[in-house]
Amino acid sequence: MAELRNFTLNFGPQHPAAHGVLRMVLELDGEVVMRADPHIGLLHRATEKLAENKTWVQSLPYMDRLDYVSMMCNEHAYCMAIEKLIGIEVPVRAQYIRVMFDEITRVLNHLLWIGCHGLDVGAMTMVLYAFREREDLVDAYEAVSGARMHAAYYRPGGVYRDLPDRMPQYRESKWKSAAQIKPFNEARSGSLLDFLDDFVTRFPKLLDEYETLLTDNRIWKQRLVDVGIVTPERALQRGFSGAMLRGSGIAWDLRKKQPYEVYDRLDFDIPVGVNGDSYDRYLVRMEEMRQSNRIIKQCIEWLRVNPGPVITDNHKVAPPAREGMKSNMEELIHHFKLCTEGIHVPEGEAYSAVEHPKGEFGIYMISDGANKPYRMKIRAPGYVHLSAMDEMCRGHMLADVVTIIGTQDVVFGEIDR
Amino acid sequence: MSAKLEALSLNLQKHLGERIKSLKIALGEVTIEIDAADYIDAMNTLRDEPELQFEELVDLCGVDYSTYGNVEQVGKRYAAVSHLLSIANNWRLRVRCFAPDDSFPSVPSVIAIWNSVNWFEREAFDLYGIVFRGHDDLRRILTDYGFIGHPFRKDFPISGYVEMRYDPDQQRVIYQPVTIEPREVTPRIVREATYGDVE
């Protein structure tokens, strides 16, 4: 009788369902996965080492490039770590702006996730819908920071500038007449807040649309239900956070449990799963989008009626206004010192974590008092989740591996750093 | 100091006692230092004792203290720093464990206590060369296959030693010594504590 041996399959690094550059060595017995060994690091850029050689503000744009689908949340953790070390207060308006953009980012992330997850398991339509809404939110990013993805908008001490009063509009061109672009510009006729207000009123209906496509869809359920079950005990043991932990039935959300910025003043709920399978995590993330929508709405209302500064007036941390710099010697000196030497952060160490769309994103910062960090460690949620890949895949079919990668919501920018 | 941190530090002293080499509370965070010899024992207590109950290991990273403060450091060079989180008690703790020997840095592995540490220890080994005793799969994780050296050590240049390019003659990717000079645009400066004070 012929000897039967397990079959080893190389999955990735250029596989459309690998969500980036994941190489996985799968040991298969027939079509059943016996062992999965993810090889990561193909996108390793040594962000942490680079940060040690740059001033505190210079490495802020690197944060956008970590998890490149939830840019501002990464910046948030980084800024919070510096603010904690220096001990400065962020103006309330800046805190609301940050919270609003964190939630916009969460919706952006989840939309991309649902689109790609859908593509992975065969729901081709989802990605088209998701990108339609992402477009609006990315426009909000652009209006506020000038960049559609890598915003570098949050700064230690606040945010770079206040929300714009006007939204950029579509212009008439050879290809589009004035009548054609008019409906596109309708929501853009007011300020950014008006634009977002229009979005949050539309969005719950759109979410219902997505749910009619997926939630009771037979194929969707066949692919997701009971795939990649994680018990609450194992989820803790494996260090899960975010939707991965909540999907397993543990009500843990940093925004509620260890509130930062103004989350304690806002009204929202935390969805929790029951079975800990991929389908529950899908439901949790869908509900998170609805809750984010609620938070954005509350922030818009607050921001409309409460003008104020958006960055600290401590000029040892944030540069002075251009006008002040041109007329005042003291501010000119501050500007010069900040732009040549950078912020000096007092000696100490701090860990700051935010509830990132993917889980707990933390920055551990050690400062020795210099104008550069001594050590920065990025705690990426995806890194921990992917390390549980082997455990989650074992005993599943080869096709389920793709579902599990999708449900973990991995992005290689943050995993490889 | 808040009541919560107070309670945590009291509980730590009660259950770990002598094993804590130092306990520091700063910026709303508790940091303890533990000897490598007591490490496993103390970590087990931290997880299992209901008054501490750190169910989750959030993060573990290596640190190289050799150029701290821009001056030559005496004392141990490498440390493994872990961040623990208790879901039940809603508090966090930082545990630092220095590797006793600088020439062969080694710390016991906590993989049996928290499985989530697997890749973190591989990463610390890869980037700092800290060997975690008891880890059964201590391979490199982030650097290239066949990489030489530990890139996050402070004496490793930021440009690295080798670069990779495609060689048209050999028709394959080759490694060669780096052709770029390391440059520092903004020098690293540590000012004295009172620098720039108005008073």
Interface residues (C-beta under 8 A of the other chain):
Chain A: I40 G41 H44 A46 E48 K49 L50 N53 K54 T55 Q58 K84 L85 G87 L236 Q237 R238 G239 F240 S241 I250 W252 K257 Q258 K316 T340 E341 G342 H344 E347 G348 E349 A350 Y351 A353 E360 G362 Y364 I366 D368 G369 A370 N371 K372 Y374 R375 K377 R379 Y383 V384 L386 S387 A388 D416 R417
Chain B: A26 L27 G28 E29 T31 E55 E56 L57 V58 D59 C61 V63 D64 Y68 G69 N70 V81 H83 I87 N90 R92 R94 W114 N115 S116 V117 N118 W119 R140 I141 L142 T143 D144 P151 F152 I158 E184 T186 R188 I189 V190 R191 A193 Y195 G196
